[in-house]
Amino acid sequence: MKWLLRQLRKDLWSPEVAGVGLGLVYVFALWLSHRAPGASGTFFNAAAIVGKPLTASDPANQFFVVTFPPLTEGLGWQFWMLVGIFLGALASVLIAGKFKWTLVPIEQWKDVFGPSVRKRWIVAFVGGIFLQIGAGIAGGCTSGLALAGGVQLSPAAFLFIPGIFISGALVQLLVYRERY
């Protein structure tokens, strides 16, 4: 137990060890639950729950009524998985003694976007919107399509994974230019 706590308190983990651990989590999740873990579906689910009552009375707008009926029945297992991820991450930083409150403080963000916390939050929020739209177009997010799909040897996952790295490199060049 002491060895495990020592490992959990490390500032950085080896990428290989973390990758193997994450792969094992996905293998066991698929084996035990018979479901591929993923996060983006929860956000579509929440949008459908909010959108259906707002549009159901309009016969011209049946998107949430026809396209998303199963999603409007309530929050499912993916929602609870995200709650578990949050609680697990919180437990991890508390065990490591690294918990602290920040407002998008990373110095490179300050260098690129300036000292305004509000501006950095807006940039992060808009980036999250683009990420969710991309997840919808791709048919899954990084966890659902790349990781769970990769564990299942899905061809789509092996197309998506290089796309993540290529698009990330291009966005990094656009945003940070040659600063980092």
C-alpha positions, 0 to 999 in steps of 0.5 A, a space after each residue: 500500500 505504501 508503494 501505491 501511495 508513493 506512486 500516486 504522489 508522484 508529480 509526473 507519471 511515465 507516459 508508458 505506465 499511464 498509457 498502459 493503465 488507461 488501456 487496462 481501464 478501458 479493457 476492464 470497462 468493456 469486459 465488465 459493463 459491455 459498454 465503451 466508455 465515452 464522454 461526449 454523449 453526455 453533453 448531447 444528452 444534456 442538450 437534448 433534455 434542455 432542447 426538447 421542451 423548448 422545441 417540442 411544441 413547434 411542428 417545424 422543429 422536430 429535431 429533439 423529438 425525432 432525432 434524439 428521443 432516447 437521449 431525452 429520457 434522462 441522464 444515463 451511465 455516461 453522466 455517472 461515469 463523468 461524475 466518477 471521473 471528476 471524483 477520481 481526479 479530485 481524490 488523485 490531487 488530494 492524495 498527491 497533495 497538489 490541489 489548488 484553485 486556479 483561473 486558467 493560470 498557465 503562463 503560456 496562456 497569459 503570454 498568448 491571450 494576455 492577463 485577462 482571466 475573462 478572455 482566457 475563460 472565453 477562449 477555453 469555452 469557445 474551444 470546448 464548443 469546437 471540440 464538442 462539435 468535432 466530437 459530434 462530426 467524428 462520431 465520438 470524443 477522444 475517450 469514446 472514439 480513440 481510446 475505446 475504439 482503439 481497444 476494440 481495434 476499430 478502423 475509425 479509431 485509427 483514422 481519428 487518432 492521427 487526426 487528433 495529433 495533426 489538428 492539435 499541431 495545426 491549432 498549436 501553430 495558429 494559436 502559439 505561433 513560434 512561442 512554444 
